[in-house]
Amino acid sequence: MIDFTPSEDQLAFREMAEGFALNELRPNAIEWDEAKHFPTDVLAQAGALGLGAIYTRDDVGGSGLGRVDSVMIFEALAKGCPTIAAYISIHNMCCWMIDTYGTGDQRAAWCPKLATMDTLASYCLTEPGAGSDASALSTRAVKDGDDYLLTGQKQFISGAGTSDVYIVMARTGDAGPGGISAFLVEKDTPGLSFGANERKMGWNAQPTRTVNMDNMRVPAANMLGAEGKGFNIAMSGLNGGRINIAACSLGGAQAALDATVAYMRDRKAFGKALIAMPTLQFRLAEMATKVEVARTILWRAASSLDAKAPEATTLCAMAKQFVTDECFNVANDALQLHGGYGYLSEYGIEKIVRDLRVHQILEGTNEIMRLIVSRSVIAEN
Ligand SMILES: Cc1cc2nc3c(=O)[nH]c(=O)nc-3n(C[C@H](O)[C@H](O)[C@H](O)COP(=O)(O)OP(=O)(O)OC[C@H]3O[C@@H](n4cnc5c(N)ncnc54)[C@H](O)[C@@H]3O)c2cc1C
């Protein structure tokens, strides 16, 4: 038997996350979006609730939960604001990478303060010349005594300029994935600088900047994991990152659907409430079905990661592509069912559409997800 019933514990922390989302995020989400405000004080509140290191081990301050637990929490958080939920998911991914691949000293130095979210983290893989083809990255790390000298540029880095620690993937060896190592870089390192906050369609409540490294000296002790393992580390972080981002799409879509049902009860056309129109009822049925199917594949992928199943990478790619595509469509349908009001920012629906759009692009585009899935289908048959 497969049990889809959340445990008492899962219900409890999902309720806690939803309470935080509805009380602290949702009432401010439109204003933060308009002002392009990154609410670090509210992130610290999330940290105090154990949301900064959800699936990091508890000996370094993490909450020690699993991946199914995590996707339930990110869905709940995104009901308040997909952008803030998504930044918390990136931060969690970084903390987990340090917990999993870091030395005892690195875990002790970073994880406890990342867990409280008094200290924030960014993930630096993408470059101007290497996006989908990330293993072609060209940032160089050259050994110099007990240090490495890093030179290069990272593009589209979430949280950059505000974050305190950066996980930077850089080339220590030959071309290809085996020549890449990961480094922990502190914000005040000489030679590190940041570009302007990018002007973008959504995700306005978190900054996106370039990260520039000019002969930046980083102690060799800051290498995360073994030399040449940086690309594997970056990809294993993304398995969890992808389902968490998908969970943020799911929470956004569920919130848009809920708001749409409420709106359709009130709004009248041709002498009756929209909710009484059979064609629109069918539309709601389709939206609700998409959301439920998305939740099911998401839990399946998360549970395969918890089980360390060999098919976990493929399932996470399937879930990321399917959930982010379908949940974007649901949010867009919710906008349509609001008529002209859906297009106004005060109703909050157009913001959800704008925020969810980028989930189809980042942490590996949905074309790259199809590439991962198709490779595995072809290899198996
Ligand atoms: C708001 C935002 C925040 C981000 N945050 C981060 C972050 O914190 N850290 C980080 O490292 N990166 C981050 N990214 C970068 C993101 O992961 C990349 O944008 C993404 O991986 C795509 O890379 P690209 O933009 O260079 O597109 P390209 O790789 O240039 O792709 C362009 C198009 O070609 C398609 N394509 C490319 N290759 C193939 C192929 N082989 N088969 C089929 N289609 C293909 C792509 O799917 C896409 O549609 C962020 C991006 C955005 C927009």
Ligand as a Chemical Component Dictionary entry (heavy atoms), coordinates in Angstrom:
data_LIG
# 
_chem_comp.id                   LIG 
_chem_comp.type                 NON-POLYMER 
_chem_comp.pdbx_formal_charge   0 
_chem_comp.three_letter_code    LIG 
# 
loop_
_chem_comp_atom.comp_id 
_chem_comp_atom.atom_id 
_chem_comp_atom.alt_atom_id 
_chem_comp_atom.type_symbol 
_chem_comp_atom.charge 
_chem_comp_atom.model_Cartn_x 
_chem_comp_atom.model_Cartn_y 
_chem_comp_atom.model_Cartn_z 
_chem_comp_atom.pdbx_ordinal 
LIG C1  C1  C 0 15.835 35.254 -11.626 1  
LIG C2  C2  C 0 16.903 34.227 -11.820 2  
LIG C3  C3  C 0 17.586 33.745 -10.714 3  
LIG C4  C4  C 0 18.620 32.807 -10.882 4  
LIG N1  N1  N 0 19.338 32.375 -9.785  5  
LIG C5  C5  C 0 20.457 31.642 -9.974  6  
LIG C6  C6  C 0 21.322 31.339 -8.860  7  
LIG O1  O1  O 0 21.060 31.704 -7.707  8  
LIG N2  N2  N 0 22.458 30.661 -9.094  9  
LIG C7  C7  C 0 22.804 30.215 -10.344 10 
LIG O2  O2  O 0 23.854 29.600 -10.478 11 
LIG N3  N3  N 0 22.011 30.485 -11.423 12 
LIG C8  C8  C 0 20.847 31.187 -11.258 13 
LIG N4  N4  N 0 20.039 31.467 -12.339 14 
LIG C9  C9  C 0 20.455 31.050 -13.664 15 
LIG C10 C10 C 0 19.586 29.959 -14.292 16 
LIG O3  O3  O 0 19.812 28.750 -13.650 17 
LIG C11 C11 C 0 19.912 29.946 -15.790 18 
LIG O4  O4  O 0 19.331 31.112 -16.351 19 
LIG C12 C12 C 0 19.393 28.698 -16.491 20 
LIG O5  O5  O 0 20.127 27.565 -16.061 21 
LIG C13 C13 C 0 19.486 28.803 -18.011 22 
LIG O6  O6  O 0 20.716 29.242 -18.448 23 
LIG P1  P1  P 0 20.797 30.471 -19.514 24 
LIG O7  O7  O 0 19.957 31.558 -18.965 25 
LIG O8  O8  O 0 22.219 30.735 -19.784 26 
LIG O9  O9  O 0 20.066 29.910 -20.790 27 
LIG P2  P2  P 0 20.728 29.043 -22.058 28 
LIG O10 O10 O 0 21.515 27.962 -21.470 29 
LIG O11 O11 O 0 21.423 30.054 -22.910 30 
LIG O12 O12 O 0 19.455 28.522 -22.743 31 
LIG C14 C14 C 0 18.666 29.273 -23.674 32 
LIG C15 C15 C 0 17.533 28.382 -24.174 33 
LIG O13 O13 O 0 18.074 27.248 -24.871 34 
LIG C16 C16 C 0 17.606 26.049 -24.290 35 
LIG N5  N5  N 0 18.653 25.024 -24.363 36 
LIG C17 C17 C 0 19.968 25.157 -24.068 37 
LIG N6  N6  N 0 20.610 23.996 -24.267 38 
LIG C18 C18 C 0 19.681 23.114 -24.696 39 
LIG C19 C19 C 0 19.720 21.738 -25.097 40 
LIG N7  N7  N 0 20.859 21.024 -25.053 41 
LIG N8  N8  N 0 18.576 21.143 -25.494 42 
LIG C20 C20 C 0 17.420 21.837 -25.520 43 
LIG N9  N9  N 0 17.312 23.128 -25.160 44 
LIG C21 C21 C 0 18.439 23.760 -24.765 45 
LIG C22 C22 C 0 17.269 26.410 -22.859 46 
LIG O14 O14 O 0 16.362 25.512 -22.264 47 
LIG C23 C23 C 0 16.684 27.807 -23.037 48 
LIG O15 O15 O 0 15.345 27.710 -23.414 49 
LIG C24 C24 C 0 18.943 32.355 -12.185 50 
LIG C25 C25 C 0 18.223 32.836 -13.289 51 
LIG C26 C26 C 0 17.218 33.754 -13.122 52 
LIG C27 C27 C 0 16.487 34.254 -14.336 53 
# 
loop_
_chem_comp_bond.comp_id 
_chem_comp_bond.atom_id_1 
_chem_comp_bond.atom_id_2 
_chem_comp_bond.value_order 
_chem_comp_bond.pdbx_ordinal 
LIG C1  C2  SING 1  
LIG C2  C3  SING 2  
LIG C2  C26 DOUB 3  
LIG C3  C4  DOUB 4  
LIG C4  N1  SING 5  
LIG C4  C24 SING 6  
LIG N1  C5  DOUB 7  
LIG C5  C6  SING 8  
LIG C5  C8  SING 9  
LIG C6  O1  DOUB 10 
LIG C6  N2  SING 11 
LIG N2  C7  SING 12 
LIG C7  O2  DOUB 13 
LIG C7  N3  SING 14 
LIG N3  C8  DOUB 15 
LIG C8  N4  SING 16 
LIG N4  C9  SING 17 
LIG N4  C24 SING 18 
LIG C9  C10 SING 19 
LIG C10 O3  SING 20 
LIG C10 C11 SING 21 
LIG C11 O4  SING 22 
LIG C11 C12 SING 23 
LIG C12 O5  SING 24 
LIG C12 C13 SING 25 
LIG C13 O6  SING 26 
LIG O6  P1  SING 27 
LIG P1  O7  DOUB 28 
LIG P1  O8  SING 29 
LIG P1  O9  SING 30 
LIG O9  P2  SING 31 
LIG P2  O10 DOUB 32 
LIG P2  O11 SING 33 
LIG P2  O12 SING 34 
LIG O12 C14 SING 35 
LIG C14 C15 SING 36 
LIG C15 O13 SING 37 
LIG C15 C23 SING 38 
LIG O13 C16 SING 39 
LIG C16 N5  SING 40 
LIG C16 C22 SING 41 
LIG N5  C17 SING 42 
LIG N5  C21 SING 43 
LIG C17 N6  DOUB 44 
LIG N6  C18 SING 45 
LIG C18 C19 SING 46 
LIG C18 C21 DOUB 47 
LIG C19 N7  SING 48 
LIG C19 N8  DOUB 49 
LIG N8  C20 SING 50 
LIG C20 N9  DOUB 51 
LIG N9  C21 SING 52 
LIG C22 O14 SING 53 
LIG C22 C23 SING 54 
LIG C23 O15 SING 55 
LIG C24 C25 DOUB 56 
LIG C25 C26 SING 57 
LIG C26 C27 SING 58 
# 
